[in-house]
């Protein structure tokens, strides 16, 4: 092939970039299973499709739902660059933060609803924690604790309350398990991460604590930021309430937690 023909061939196959479209996500929300790990970094994403009800957002905000996350972006200040965009052109510009509030519900009811009130726009990612309902909690080899939380003052269920069980597995180490009561006050605490008992040990010592809000309603997702401590009635002494309830836990066992002489776990506000 002659040199002239080589030049003509190269020119015919050359692509001229007239403009470059650039789109930056404003932020992303991750829906996390609060019972799957002790810290946020250890929690797995909720893979169930969720219904998101937005109450407050910028007018130009767009969203895209996927299992375990919600992507958000706003109209760009400059979305088209003339010619080929370099690395500096592609860099994310500084954008103002914005408020994003609403509720998230699981249509299958395997996860309890959650309310969110977030400041977004930095593209750093935010997490919203949801807790499995009784329906969504399965017995694991580590065992299961369950029951029903009831307000001692009027015998009504303490709905959407948060339960935290701290199990001492050695002198210097403990594991924390979390759960949430449902719209009827029922709860199940999966002990999936609980290790087998060491030799010569018959059970683990554990303490249960509860936070909640007596103003919660069944048709409104709870605001966990409003929660306060509640006292729990002893399992072996009537009318004895304390902020923490001492329990014994045996790996693999399923046990119901009831206050002494009752068919439920009684709670009262501090």
C-alpha positions as CSV (number, residue, x, y, z in Angstrom):
1,X,0.0,0.0,0.0
2,X,1.4,3.4,-1.0
3,X,2.0,6.1,1.7
4,X,-0.8,8.3,0.2
5,X,-3.3,5.4,0.5
6,X,-2.2,4.8,4.1
7,X,-2.9,8.4,5.0
8,X,-6.3,8.3,3.3
9,X,-7.2,5.1,5.2
10,X,-6.2,6.6,8.6
11,X,-8.2,9.8,8.0
12,X,-11.3,7.7,6.9
13,X,-11.2,5.8,10.2
14,X,-10.5,8.7,12.5
15,X,-13.3,9.5,15.1
16,X,-13.9,13.2,15.8
17,X,-15.3,13.8,19.3
18,X,-17.6,16.8,19.0
19,X,-18.9,16.6,22.6
20,X,-18.9,14.5,25.7
21,X,-21.9,13.8,28.0
22,X,-21.0,13.7,31.7
23,X,-23.4,12.7,34.4
24,X,-22.4,12.6,38.1
25,X,-24.6,10.9,40.8
26,X,-25.5,13.2,43.6
27,X,-25.5,10.4,46.2
28,X,-26.6,6.9,46.9
29,X,-28.6,5.4,49.8
30,X,-27.9,1.8,50.9
31,X,-30.7,-0.2,52.6
32,X,-29.0,-2.3,55.3
33,X,-30.2,-5.3,57.3
34,X,-29.6,-4.2,60.9
35,X,-29.7,-7.7,62.3
36,X,-26.9,-9.0,60.0
37,X,-23.9,-7.4,61.7
38,X,-22.8,-5.4,64.7
39,X,-21.5,-2.4,62.8
40,X,-22.8,-0.7,59.7
41,X,-19.7,-1.9,57.8
42,X,-20.6,-5.6,58.7
43,X,-24.3,-5.3,57.7
44,X,-25.6,-6.8,54.5
45,X,-27.8,-5.0,52.0
46,X,-31.6,-5.6,51.9
47,X,-32.1,-7.5,48.7
48,X,-35.9,-7.3,48.8
49,X,-37.5,-4.7,46.6
50,X,-38.7,-1.8,48.7
51,X,-41.3,0.9,48.4
52,X,-39.9,4.4,49.0
53,X,-42.2,7.3,49.9
54,X,-40.5,10.6,49.5
55,X,-41.7,13.6,51.5
56,X,-39.0,16.2,50.9
57,X,-36.6,16.5,48.0
58,X,-35.3,19.1,45.4
59,X,-37.6,19.5,42.4
60,X,-34.9,18.4,39.9
61,X,-34.0,15.3,41.8
62,X,-34.2,12.0,40.0
63,X,-34.0,8.5,41.5
64,X,-33.2,5.0,40.4
65,X,-34.1,2.0,42.6
66,X,-32.1,-1.2,42.7
67,X,-32.0,-4.1,45.2
68,X,-30.2,-2.8,48.2
69,X,-29.7,0.8,47.1
70,X,-31.3,4.0,45.7
71,X,-29.2,6.2,43.4
72,X,-30.0,9.9,43.2
73,X,-28.9,12.7,40.9
74,X,-29.8,16.3,40.1
75,X,-29.7,18.3,36.9
76,X,-25.9,19.0,36.2
77,X,-24.5,22.5,36.1
78,X,-22.7,21.5,32.9
79,X,-23.5,18.1,31.4
80,X,-21.9,18.5,27.9
81,X,-18.3,19.4,27.1
82,X,-17.3,20.4,23.6
83,X,-14.8,18.0,22.3
84,X,-13.1,15.2,24.2
85,X,-13.3,15.7,28.0
86,X,-10.1,15.2,30.0
87,X,-9.8,14.0,33.5
88,X,-10.2,17.5,34.9
89,X,-13.4,18.0,32.9
90,X,-14.7,14.6,34.2
91,X,-14.1,15.5,37.8
92,X,-17.2,15.8,40.0
93,X,-18.0,19.5,40.6
94,X,-18.8,20.8,44.1
95,X,-22.6,20.8,44.4
96,X,-24.8,22.1,47.2
97,X,-26.2,19.5,49.7
98,X,-29.9,18.9,50.0
99,X,-32.4,17.4,52.4
100,X,-34.1,14.1,51.6
101,X,-36.8,12.7,53.9
102,X,-39.4,10.0,53.7
103,X,-40.2,6.4,54.6
104,X,-39.3,3.0,53.3
105,X,-41.6,0.0,53.5
106,X,-41.2,-3.6,52.5
107,X,-44.4,-4.8,50.6
108,X,-43.7,-8.4,51.7
109,X,-43.5,-7.3,55.4
110,X,-40.3,-9.3,55.9
111,X,-38.6,-6.0,57.0
112,X,-40.1,-3.4,59.3
113,X,-40.5,0.1,57.9
114,X,-38.0,2.9,58.5
115,X,-38.0,6.6,58.4
116,X,-35.1,8.6,57.0
117,X,-34.1,12.3,57.2
118,X,-30.8,12.7,55.3
119,X,-28.5,15.4,54.2
120,X,-27.2,14.3,50.8
121,X,-25.2,15.7,47.9
122,X,-21.6,14.8,48.7
123,X,-21.7,11.4,46.8
124,X,-20.2,9.7,49.9
125,X,-23.2,7.4,50.3
126,X,-25.6,7.1,53.2
127,X,-27.0,4.1,55.0
128,X,-30.6,3.5,56.2
129,X,-31.0,0.5,58.5
130,X,-34.0,-1.8,58.4
131,X,-34.7,-4.6,60.8
132,X,-36.3,-8.0,59.9
133,X,-39.9,-8.6,61.1
134,X,-40.9,-11.8,62.9
135,X,-41.9,-13.0,59.4
136,X,-38.5,-12.2,58.0
137,X,-36.5,-13.8,60.9
138,X,-35.5,-17.4,60.5
139,X,-34.2,-19.7,63.2
140,X,-30.4,-20.2,62.9
141,X,-28.1,-22.8,64.3
142,X,-27.1,-20.2,67.0
143,X,-30.7,-20.1,68.4
144,X,-33.6,-17.7,68.6
145,X,-35.2,-15.6,71.3
146,X,-38.7,-14.3,70.8
147,X,-41.6,-12.6,72.7
148,X,-44.0,-9.7,72.7
149,X,-43.3,-6.3,74.2
150,X,-46.3,-4.8,76.1
151,X,-46.5,-1.4,77.9
152,X,-47.3,-2.2,81.5
153,X,-49.3,1.1,81.9
154,X,-52.1,0.2,79.6
155,X,-51.4,-3.3,78.2
156,X,-50.8,-2.0,74.7
157,X,-48.0,-3.4,72.5
158,X,-44.8,-1.4,72.3
159,X,-44.5,-1.3,68.6
160,X,-41.4,-0.7,66.4
161,X,-39.1,-0.8,69.5
162,X,-35.5,-1.7,69.2
163,X,-34.0,-4.5,71.2
164,X,-30.3,-5.1,71.8
165,X,-28.9,-8.3,73.3
166,X,-25.3,-8.3,74.5
167,X,-23.9,-11.8,75.0
168,X,-20.7,-12.3,76.9
169,X,-18.8,-15.1,75.1
170,X,-15.6,-14.7,77.2
171,X,-14.2,-12.5,79.9
172,X,-13.1,-9.8,77.5
173,X,-15.4,-10.3,74.5
174,X,-19.1,-9.9,73.8
175,X,-21.4,-10.1,70.7
176,X,-24.3,-7.7,70.2
177,X,-27.5,-8.8,68.4
178,X,-30.3,-6.4,67.4
179,X,-33.9,-6.8,66.5
180,X,-37.1,-4.7,66.3
181,X,-40.6,-5.4,67.4
182,X,-43.3,-5.3,64.7
183,X,-46.6,-3.5,64.6
184,X,-48.0,-5.9,67.1
185,X,-45.1,-5.7,69.5
186,X,-43.8,-9.2,68.5
187,X,-40.1,-9.7,68.2
188,X,-37.6,-12.4,67.2
189,X,-33.8,-12.1,67.9
190,X,-31.8,-14.4,65.7
191,X,-28.5,-15.6,67.3
192,X,-26.9,-16.5,64.0
193,X,-23.5,-15.3,65.0
194,X,-23.4,-17.0,68.4
195,X,-20.5,-19.5,68.7
196,X,-20.8,-22.9,70.3
197,X,-20.3,-23.1,74.1
198,X,-16.7,-23.8,75.3
199,X,-16.1,-27.0,77.2
200,X,-17.4,-27.0,80.8
201,X,-19.7,-23.9,80.1
202,X,-23.5,-24.6,80.2
203,X,-24.7,-21.2,78.9
204,X,-23.7,-17.6,78.1
205,X,-24.7,-14.6,80.2
206,X,-26.6,-11.9,78.3
207,X,-28.3,-8.6,78.9
208,X,-31.3,-7.3,77.0
209,X,-32.1,-3.6,76.6
210,X,-34.9,-1.8,74.8
211,X,-35.5,1.7,73.4
212,X,-38.8,2.9,71.9
213,X,-41.4,5.6,71.6
214,X,-44.9,5.2,72.9
215,X,-46.2,7.6,70.2
216,X,-45.4,5.1,67.4
217,X,-48.4,4.1,65.2
218,X,-48.9,1.1,63.0
219,X,-49.3,3.0,59.8
220,X,-46.3,5.4,60.2
221,X,-42.6,4.4,59.9
222,X,-40.8,5.0,63.2
223,X,-38.3,7.8,63.8
224,X,-35.5,6.0,65.6
225,X,-33.9,9.3,66.6
226,X,-36.8,10.0,68.9
227,X,-36.3,6.8,70.9
228,X,-35.6,6.7,74.6
229,X,-34.7,3.9,77.1
230,X,-37.4,1.7,78.5
231,X,-37.3,-0.5,81.6
232,X,-38.1,-4.3,81.4
233,X,-39.8,-6.4,84.1
234,X,-37.8,-9.3,85.5
235,X,-38.4,-12.8,84.3
236,X,-38.5,-14.2,87.9
237,X,-39.6,-11.3,90.1
238,X,-43.0,-9.5,89.7
239,X,-43.0,-5.7,89.5
240,X,-39.2,-5.5,89.4
241,X,-38.2,-3.3,86.5
242,X,-34.7,-2.3,85.3
243,X,-33.0,-0.8,82.3
244,X,-31.4,-4.2,81.5
245,X,-32.7,-7.7,81.8
246,X,-30.3,-10.5,82.7
247,X,-30.7,-13.7,80.6
248,X,-29.0,-17.0,80.0
249,X,-28.5,-18.0,76.4
250,X,-27.7,-21.5,75.1
251,X,-26.6,-21.8,71.5
252,X,-29.1,-23.7,69.3
253,X,-32.1,-23.2,71.7
254,X,-35.3,-21.4,71.0
255,X,-36.7,-19.6,74.0
256,X,-39.6,-17.2,74.7
257,X,-38.9,-14.2,77.0
258,X,-41.8,-13.4,79.4
259,X,-42.0,-11.3,82.5
260,X,-42.7,-13.3,85.7
261,X,-46.2,-14.6,85.7
262,X,-47.1,-13.0,82.3
263,X,-47.4,-14.2,78.7
264,X,-45.5,-11.1,77.5
265,X,-42.4,-9.0,78.3
266,X,-43.6,-6.0,80.2
267,X,-42.0,-2.6,79.6
268,X,-42.4,0.8,81.1
269,X,-41.0,4.3,80.2
270,X,-38.2,5.6,82.3
